[in-house]
């Protein structure tokens, strides 16, 4: 069935916010790509927060803020509380608050779905109220959940059995209401299946796209950094939020080991809650003159194209967009072999260097190999083209055609 009716079809993308991040860039890229192909696009934002991705949204896309006061606080209150004598009343009060909040949010979304009549509702990250509202039979659009990260990282030795059970039960209940769950990599889908959140028959993977045309334009700009403008030493680059997930403390320790034998520089682009602790670690390692943390940069591609090596030190990912973008810039990459994405992107180490997670020694050695033996730029660019916008859009259109016969309305 060819989806020739695309000029009459509306797609809704649901996203938590538009603050800077790989997921936000991917969603805007997908929304813009579908809009340029003639689809009507709504972008529903479920919480506050704007970032650089906001300016990239095409003017014809309909942006709908769906913020609700107190979102996300009630569950925390339900599961916390040190005074055992107040536990029951806390539970009762918070349950009432949460039921009121849930009903209000579901009804609002329900009305909006009825008003806009989307054919496809694409949730990025788990959004239970949206799925619940969309599940009302008389107006049901096709619901697709895109999972951008591995789920198993939520279950650690430090989380309680109650926490793990609650997440699994709650997530599984709503994920199974979706018509399809899309993982941004094979690893993400395998992970969701392994923890019991989804069934294999209701899942597939579609790789995130990168906008190569926009990247090729931005890469021509000169980066605002003296180490890259007047390059005298090798420069390593990493890009991402300054958060626990990115494991930047390991990167700094690996860089310190590397620098004992070879003078070099490290630039880390991004902002986050761990800035002060990373600056402190940099001082402790006597690296303040060799490491630069210039914050978020709207054009990281100019940096990527001029760095000698791109480094990803993450504990976990889904499909790290920055790794794809570095390949598109022709920059050799070294990455932790974390779940999931890097091994798929780098063809199991055939187009980049993979090292174990959490080892400064292994990462330092990988950085040395990448600097001493870079991969041919044309091969890296060719690999990046496997993640083009056109290929991703066609994969989603194929999915729409698969789901559409069961949802003829819209």
C-alpha positions as CSV (number, residue, x, y, z in Angstrom):
1,X,0.0,0.0,0.0
2,X,1.6,3.2,-1.2
3,X,1.0,6.2,1.1
4,X,0.0,8.5,-1.7
5,X,-2.4,10.4,0.7
6,X,0.4,12.1,2.5
7,X,-0.9,15.6,1.8
8,X,-4.0,14.8,3.9
9,X,-2.1,13.1,6.8
10,X,-1.0,14.7,10.1
11,X,1.9,13.3,12.1
12,X,2.3,14.4,15.8
13,X,5.7,14.2,17.4
14,X,5.7,14.2,21.2
15,X,8.9,15.3,22.9
16,X,9.7,16.3,26.6
17,X,11.4,19.6,25.7
18,X,13.6,21.3,23.1
19,X,16.7,21.8,25.3
20,X,20.0,20.9,23.6
21,X,20.6,17.2,23.1
22,X,20.9,14.5,20.5
23,X,17.3,13.3,20.8
24,X,16.0,16.8,20.4
25,X,18.1,17.4,17.2
26,X,16.9,14.0,15.8
27,X,13.2,14.8,16.4
28,X,13.5,18.2,14.8
29,X,15.3,16.6,11.8
30,X,12.5,14.1,11.4
31,X,9.7,16.6,11.8
32,X,11.3,19.0,9.3
33,X,12.0,16.1,6.8
34,X,8.3,15.0,6.9
35,X,7.1,18.5,6.6
36,X,9.2,19.1,3.5
37,X,7.7,16.0,2.0
38,X,4.2,17.3,2.3
39,X,3.0,16.0,5.6
40,X,1.2,18.1,8.2
41,X,3.3,18.2,11.4
42,X,2.5,18.9,15.0
43,X,5.2,19.1,17.6
44,X,3.8,18.6,21.1
45,X,6.1,19.5,24.0
46,X,5.2,18.1,27.4
47,X,7.4,20.3,29.6
48,X,9.2,23.6,29.5
49,X,12.6,24.3,28.1
50,X,13.8,25.7,24.8
51,X,17.2,25.3,23.2
52,X,19.1,25.7,20.0
53,X,16.9,23.1,18.3
54,X,14.0,25.5,18.5
55,X,15.4,27.8,15.9
56,X,15.7,24.9,13.4
57,X,12.0,24.1,13.4
58,X,10.4,25.0,10.0
59,X,7.8,27.8,10.2
60,X,4.9,25.6,9.0
61,X,5.2,23.1,11.9
62,X,2.5,23.6,14.5
63,X,4.1,23.7,18.0
64,X,1.8,22.8,20.9
65,X,3.0,23.2,24.6
66,X,1.4,20.6,26.8
67,X,3.0,21.5,30.1
68,X,1.2,20.5,33.3
69,X,2.1,21.9,36.8
70,X,3.8,19.5,39.1
71,X,4.5,16.9,36.4
72,X,6.7,14.1,37.6
73,X,6.7,15.0,41.3
74,X,3.9,12.8,42.6
75,X,5.5,9.4,42.0
76,X,8.6,10.5,43.8
77,X,6.4,11.5,46.8
78,X,4.7,8.2,46.7
79,X,7.9,6.2,47.0
80,X,9.6,8.4,49.5
81,X,9.1,9.4,53.1
82,X,11.1,8.6,56.2
83,X,8.4,8.8,58.8
84,X,6.6,5.5,59.0
85,X,3.6,7.0,60.9
86,X,2.9,9.4,58.1
87,X,3.5,6.9,55.3
88,X,-0.1,5.8,54.9
89,X,-1.5,9.4,54.8
90,X,1.3,10.5,52.4
91,X,0.4,7.6,50.2
92,X,-3.3,8.5,50.2
93,X,-2.7,12.2,49.6
94,X,-0.2,11.7,46.8
95,X,-2.4,9.1,45.1
96,X,-5.3,11.5,45.1
97,X,-3.0,14.3,43.7
98,X,-1.6,12.0,41.0
99,X,-5.1,10.7,39.9
100,X,-6.3,14.3,39.6
101,X,-3.2,15.3,37.6
102,X,-3.4,12.2,35.4
103,X,-7.1,12.7,34.6
104,X,-6.5,16.3,33.8
105,X,-3.6,15.6,31.5
106,X,-5.3,12.6,29.7
107,X,-8.5,14.6,29.1
108,X,-6.6,17.6,27.7
109,X,-4.6,15.4,25.3
110,X,-7.7,13.5,24.4
111,X,-9.5,16.7,23.4
112,X,-6.5,17.8,21.4
113,X,-6.2,14.5,19.6
114,X,-9.9,14.8,18.7
115,X,-9.4,18.3,17.5
116,X,-6.3,17.7,15.4
117,X,-7.1,14.1,14.3
118,X,-3.5,12.9,13.7
119,X,-3.0,9.6,11.8
120,X,0.3,8.9,13.6
121,X,1.3,9.9,17.1
122,X,5.1,9.4,17.6
123,X,6.2,9.6,21.3
124,X,9.9,10.2,21.8
125,X,10.8,8.7,25.2
126,X,8.1,7.2,27.3
127,X,5.0,9.4,27.6
128,X,2.2,7.4,29.4
129,X,-0.5,10.0,29.5
130,X,-0.3,10.6,25.7
131,X,-0.5,6.9,25.0
132,X,-3.4,6.5,27.5
133,X,-5.3,9.4,25.8
134,X,-4.6,8.0,22.3
135,X,-5.8,4.6,23.3
136,X,-9.5,5.7,23.5
137,X,-11.0,3.7,20.7
138,X,-13.2,6.3,18.9
139,X,-10.3,8.6,18.0
140,X,-7.3,6.3,18.1
141,X,-4.3,7.2,15.9
142,X,-1.4,4.9,15.3
143,X,0.8,5.2,18.3
144,X,4.6,4.7,17.8
145,X,7.1,5.0,20.6
146,X,10.7,5.8,19.7
147,X,13.1,4.7,22.4
148,X,16.3,6.6,22.2
149,X,18.2,4.9,25.0
150,X,18.9,1.5,26.6
151,X,16.4,0.8,29.3
152,X,18.5,-1.6,31.4
153,X,20.6,1.3,32.8
154,X,17.6,2.2,35.0
155,X,18.1,-1.1,36.9
156,X,21.3,-1.0,39.0
157,X,22.5,-2.6,42.2
158,X,21.6,0.7,43.9
159,X,17.9,0.7,43.0
160,X,15.3,-1.0,45.1
161,X,13.3,-4.0,44.1
162,X,10.2,-1.9,44.4
163,X,11.6,0.7,42.1
164,X,12.6,-1.9,39.5
165,X,9.1,-3.6,39.7
166,X,7.3,-0.3,39.4
167,X,9.3,0.8,36.3
168,X,8.9,-2.6,34.6
169,X,5.2,-2.9,35.3
170,X,4.3,0.7,34.4
171,X,6.5,0.8,31.3
172,X,5.4,-2.6,30.0
173,X,1.7,-1.8,30.5
174,X,1.9,1.3,28.3
175,X,4.5,0.2,25.8
176,X,2.2,-2.7,24.9
177,X,-0.6,-0.2,24.1
178,X,1.6,1.2,21.3
179,X,1.1,-0.1,17.7
180,X,4.9,-0.2,17.3
181,X,8.0,0.4,19.4
182,X,10.9,1.7,17.4
183,X,14.4,1.4,18.8
184,X,17.0,3.8,17.4
185,X,19.4,0.8,17.1
186,X,19.3,-3.0,17.2
187,X,20.8,-2.9,20.6
188,X,18.0,-0.7,22.1
189,X,15.4,-3.2,20.9
190,X,17.3,-6.2,22.2
191,X,17.7,-4.4,25.5
192,X,13.9,-3.7,25.8
193,X,13.1,-7.3,25.0
194,X,15.7,-8.6,27.5
195,X,14.3,-6.7,30.4
196,X,10.7,-7.7,29.6
197,X,9.3,-4.4,28.5
198,X,8.2,-5.3,25.0
199,X,7.6,-8.3,22.7
200,X,9.7,-8.9,19.7
201,X,6.7,-9.0,17.3
202,X,5.7,-5.4,18.2
203,X,9.2,-3.9,17.7
204,X,11.6,-2.9,15.0
205,X,14.7,-0.6,14.7
206,X,15.1,2.5,12.6
207,X,18.4,4.3,12.7
208,X,18.3,8.0,13.6
209,X,19.1,10.3,10.7
210,X,21.6,13.1,10.4
211,X,21.1,16.1,8.1
212,X,24.2,15.8,5.9
213,X,23.3,18.8,3.8
214,X,23.1,21.1,6.8
215,X,26.2,19.6,8.3
216,X,28.2,20.2,5.1
217,X,27.3,23.9,5.2
218,X,28.2,24.4,8.9
219,X,31.4,22.5,8.7
220,X,32.8,25.3,6.6
221,X,32.7,27.7,9.5
222,X,35.8,28.4,11.5
223,X,35.4,27.2,15.1
224,X,35.8,29.9,17.8
225,X,38.7,28.1,19.5
226,X,42.4,29.0,19.3
227,X,43.5,25.4,19.6
228,X,41.8,24.7,16.3
229,X,42.4,28.0,14.6
230,X,46.1,27.8,15.1
231,X,46.7,24.2,15.5
232,X,50.2,23.2,16.8
233,X,49.3,20.1,18.9
234,X,46.9,17.1,18.4
235,X,43.4,17.9,19.6
236,X,40.9,15.4,21.0
237,X,37.2,16.3,21.0
238,X,34.2,15.1,22.8
239,X,30.6,16.4,22.6
240,X,27.7,15.8,25.0
241,X,26.0,16.8,28.3
242,X,28.2,17.0,31.3
243,X,26.4,14.1,33.0
244,X,27.0,10.8,34.6
245,X,26.0,9.0,31.5
246,X,28.9,10.4,29.5
247,X,31.5,9.2,32.0
248,X,33.7,12.3,31.4
249,X,35.7,11.6,34.6
250,X,37.1,8.5,32.8
251,X,37.9,10.6,29.7
252,X,39.9,13.1,31.8
253,X,41.8,10.3,33.5
254,X,42.5,8.7,30.1
255,X,43.7,12.0,28.7
256,X,46.0,12.5,31.7
257,X,47.6,9.1,30.9
258,X,47.9,9.9,27.3
259,X,49.5,13.3,28.0
260,X,52.3,11.7,30.0
261,X,53.9,10.6,26.7
262,X,52.5,13.0,24.1
263,X,51.6,16.7,24.5
264,X,48.1,17.3,23.3
265,X,44.8,19.1,24.0
266,X,41.2,18.1,24.9
267,X,38.0,20.0,24.1
268,X,34.7,18.9,25.6
269,X,31.6,20.7,24.2
270,X,28.5,20.7,26.3
271,X,26.9,21.8,29.6
272,X,25.5,20.0,32.6
273,X,25.4,19.4,36.3
274,X,28.9,17.9,36.5
275,X,30.8,21.0,35.2
276,X,32.1,21.9,38.7
277,X,33.2,18.4,39.5
278,X,35.0,18.0,36.1
279,X,36.7,21.3,36.6
280,X,37.9,20.1,40.0
281,X,39.1,16.8,38.6
282,X,41.0,18.8,35.9
283,X,42.8,20.8,38.5
284,X,43.6,17.6,40.5
285,X,45.1,16.0,37.4
286,X,47.1,19.2,36.6
287,X,45.3,19.5,33.3
288,X,43.8,23.0,33.4
289,X,46.0,24.3,30.6
290,X,45.3,21.3,28.4
291,X,41.6,20.8,28.8
292,X,38.9,23.3,27.6
293,X,35.2,23.2,28.6
294,X,33.7,26.0,26.4
295,X,30.1,24.9,27.0
296,X,27.4,24.2,24.5
297,X,28.2,25.2,20.9
298,X,25.5,25.6,18.3
299,X,27.9,24.4,15.6
300,X,29.9,21.4,16.9
301,X,30.6,20.2,13.3
302,X,33.3,22.9,12.7
303,X,35.1,21.5,15.8
304,X,34.6,17.9,14.7
305,X,36.1,18.5,11.2
306,X,39.2,20.1,12.6
307,X,39.9,17.8,15.6
308,X,42.3,14.9,15.2
309,X,40.2,12.4,17.0
310,X,36.6,12.3,18.3
311,X,36.2,10.5,21.7
312,X,33.0,9.0,23.2
313,X,33.4,7.7,26.8
314,X,29.7,6.9,27.6
315,X,28.4,4.3,30.1
316,X,25.3,3.8,27.9
317,X,23.7,5.2,24.8
318,X,21.0,4.4,22.3
319,X,22.5,5.5,19.0
320,X,25.0,8.4,19.7
321,X,24.2,11.1,17.1
322,X,27.6,12.8,17.8
323,X,29.4,9.7,16.7
324,X,27.5,9.7,13.4
325,X,28.2,13.4,13.0
326,X,31.9,12.9,13.6
327,X,32.0,10.2,10.9
328,X,30.3,12.6,8.5
329,X,33.0,15.1,9.2
330,X,35.6,12.5,8.3
331,X,37.1,12.4,11.9
332,X,38.4,9.1,13.3
333,X,36.6,8.0,16.4
334,X,37.3,6.1,19.5
335,X,34.4,5.0,21.6
336,X,33.5,2.8,24.6
337,X,31.7,-0.3,23.4
338,X,28.7,0.6,25.5
339,X,25.2,-0.5,25.1
340,X,24.2,0.4,22.6
341,X,25.0,2.0,19.2
342,X,28.8,2.5,19.0
343,X,29.5,-1.0,17.7
344,X,26.7,-0.8,15.2
345,X,27.9,2.6,13.9
346,X,31.6,1.7,13.8
347,X,30.9,-1.7,12.2
348,X,32.2,-3.6,15.2
349,X,35.5,-1.8,15.2
350,X,36.2,-1.9,11.4
351,X,35.6,1.9,11.1
352,X,36.7,3.1,14.5
353,X,38.3,2.0,17.7
354,X,36.1,0.4,20.4
355,X,37.3,0.0,24.0
356,X,35.7,-1.4,27.3
357,X,33.5,0.9,29.3
358,X,35.0,2.5,32.4
359,X,38.7,1.9,31.8
360,X,40.9,5.0,31.5
361,X,43.8,2.8,30.5
362,X,41.9,1.2,27.6
363,X,40.5,4.5,26.5
364,X,43.9,6.1,26.5
365,X,45.3,3.3,24.4
366,X,42.4,3.6,22.0
367,X,43.1,7.4,21.7
368,X,46.7,6.6,20.8
369,X,45.7,4.1,18.1
370,X,43.2,6.6,16.7
371,X,45.8,9.3,16.5
372,X,48.6,7.1,15.1
373,X,46.4,5.3,12.6
374,X,43.4,7.3,11.5
375,X,40.8,5.8,9.1
376,X,40.4,7.2,5.6
377,X,38.0,10.2,5.6
378,X,36.1,9.0,2.6
379,X,35.3,5.6,4.2
380,X,34.0,7.4,7.3
381,X,31.8,9.7,5.3
382,X,30.5,6.8,3.3
383,X,29.5,5.1,6.5
384,X,27.7,8.2,7.7
385,X,25.6,8.3,4.6
386,X,24.1,5.0,5.7
387,X,22.3,7.1,8.3
388,X,21.0,9.7,5.9
389,X,17.7,11.6,6.3
390,X,16.2,9.9,3.1
391,X,16.9,6.4,4.4
392,X,15.3,7.1,7.8
393,X,12.2,8.8,6.3
394,X,11.7,5.9,3.8
395,X,11.9,3.4,6.7
396,X,9.2,5.3,8.6
397,X,7.0,5.5,5.5
398,X,7.3,1.8,5.2
399,X,6.3,1.4,8.8
400,X,3.3,3.8,8.2
401,X,2.2,1.7,5.3
402,X,2.4,-1.4,7.5
403,X,0.3,0.1,10.2
404,X,-2.1,2.2,8.2
405,X,-4.5,-0.6,7.0
406,X,-5.5,-1.2,10.7
407,X,-6.2,2.5,11.2
408,X,-8.1,3.7,8.1
409,X,-9.4,6.9,9.7
410,X,-7.4,10.2,9.6
